[in-house]
């Protein structure tokens, strides 16, 4: 049950006392004569006049304005009706104090009077400020502007918000003064080439003079992955396992899947979260353990010999480790396979034969797929700031184990990059921009069976890897070449440009 009381950040509670004492005597009823005017109400004539349309379009005064201010003699009388002299009495300079002498300045007589600060005036000024007029808005003095009326924990939040707003405005002013013309960009790029040739011993930090550079490496765009987009996803709570209300290390997280779909009731975007599971839904533990023990990617020779006689009774941790190991090795080795064809229903076929075909299909599909199960749904919330996040990069470099920003890198890609290291310098760094960041909040569902009405809801996924078709390869190659040309137009050269320190 929600409370109707409103929480306030003021120290003292607001009270409205009524100090008036109670009347000392009981009320007395009086007999007041009713005047005759109450029986003859003249307002009916006003209603009659309002109901009759006037044939002319005139103002509120009927076309006969009466400006009494134009006749000062009507007001030049006192309370008793006696005339008052219109001329003011002469001023005696000896009777005027020196601090009040500036009030006799003739320029003050023609200066406009300041407006009265009324609620209507404040609302009008605020509207003018929001519409972009030159008059700045006037804000009323509230509790936020009085420090001793507020709690100390709220003061720090206000100061932090004001400091962040000042930093953002300063950054916007700095960006507005940057020349972004092609000639200016070309000049800055050429200057970076000259700075890259400066010896490492002569480099100095612009603000921290006591720091010294240790090493340098080439910073190059990763054209092989430029066609893809990197997103940063922040979970509102830990997505893995929990034991006694605390998070534990879950090895399944780095193999998790995210699937976007719309909410069937609100049509807002949702993100379904899937994790690998130990047993497929259409196989028994005995059959699935036999498939894992026969797969060289799931068990090594030593482990296979140890668990060979335990098919069907493997511990969940052992079975889970085998499933994760098989999926990791398949991703890193570039493994691919074709899914088996689902058996067709034949009219008049025996049920036992149909069931045997379905079991054989499930067994063949389990050999080439990894089972995933639905965990929960999330509601995405974009954090914005894409302009600032464009400068946040994913760097991946290594001198011994060459790699790009591909995660995880397959064996063929690793060998290609190794060959590139042999031809070029000993150390390089490939970068890839982050284009979007999103916060995922757990969707709270009041109805546990709400997914039954969702036709786009998936309870499980069987994940496999297939070779790219020619159409997919052409699409990726076209996008990759377009990204490479765009980066080259900005001045980056794969052979010499983008050298970082």
GIVENSUL-V330700 format. One record per backbone hydrogen bond with DSSP energy under -1.0 kcal/mol. CO is the residue of the C=O (numbers start at 1). NH is the residue of the N-H. If there is no record, write none. Layout:
CO_NH + CO_NH
//
This chain:
9_151 + 36_39 + 42_45 + 43_47 + 44_48 + 45_49 + 46_50 + 47_51 + 48_52 + 59_62 + 61_64 + 66_68 + 67_70 + 68_71 + 71_74 + 72_75 + 75_77 + 76_84 + 78_81 + 82_78 + 92_95 + 100_103 + 101_104 + 102_105 + 105_108 + 116_118 + 118_122 + 119_123 + 120_124 + 121_125 + 122_126 + 123_127 + 124_128 + 125_129 + 126_130 + 127_131 + 128_133 + 146_149 + 147_150 + 149_11 + 152_156 + 154_158 + 155_159 + 156_160 + 157_161 + 158_162 + 159_163 + 160_164 + 161_165 + 162_166 + 163_167 + 164_168 + 165_169 + 166_170 + 167_171 + 168_172 + 169_173 + 170_174 + 171_175 + 172_176 + 175_178 + 181_185 + 182_186 + 183_187 + 184_188 + 185_189 + 186_190 + 187_191 + 188_192 + 189_193 + 190_194 + 191_195 + 192_196 + 195_198 + 199_202 + 208_211 + 217_500 + 218_429 + 220_431 + 221_223 + 225_228 + 230_435 + 230_436 + 232_438 + 234_440 + 241_248 + 246_243 + 250_253 + 252_255 + 253_256 + 257_274 + 259_272 + 261_270 + 263_267 + 268_263 + 270_261 + 271_378 + 272_259 + 273_375 + 274_257 + 275_373 + 284_288 + 285_289 + 286_290 + 287_291 + 288_292 + 289_293 + 290_294 + 295_299 + 300_304 + 301_305 + 302_306 + 303_307 + 307_310 + 310_313 + 315_319 + 316_320 + 317_321 + 318_322 + 319_323 + 320_324 + 321_325 + 322_326 + 323_327 + 324_328 + 325_329 + 326_330 + 327_331 + 328_332 + 329_333 + 330_335 + 332_411 + 346_349 + 350_354 + 351_355 + 352_356 + 353_357 + 354_358 + 355_359 + 356_360 + 357_361 + 358_362 + 359_363 + 360_364 + 361_365 + 362_366 + 370_463 + 371_277 + 372_461 + 373_275 + 376_273 + 377_443 + 378_271 + 379_441 + 381_439 + 385_389 + 386_390 + 388_391 + 389_392 + 392_434 + 396_430 + 410_414 + 411_415 + 412_416 + 413_417 + 414_418 + 415_419 + 416_420 + 417_421 + 418_422 + 419_423 + 420_424 + 427_218 + 429_220 + 430_396 + 431_222 + 432_394 + 436_232 + 437_383 + 438_234 + 439_381 + 440_236 + 441_379 + 447_450 + 449_452 + 450_453 + 451_454 + 454_457 + 459_374 + 461_372 + 463_370 + 465_337 + 469_473 + 470_474 + 471_475 + 472_476 + 473_477 + 474_478 + 475_479 + 476_480 + 477_481 + 478_482 + 479_483 + 480_484 + 481_485 + 482_486 + 483_487 + 484_488 + 485_489 + 487_492 + 488_491 + 498_219 + 500_217
//
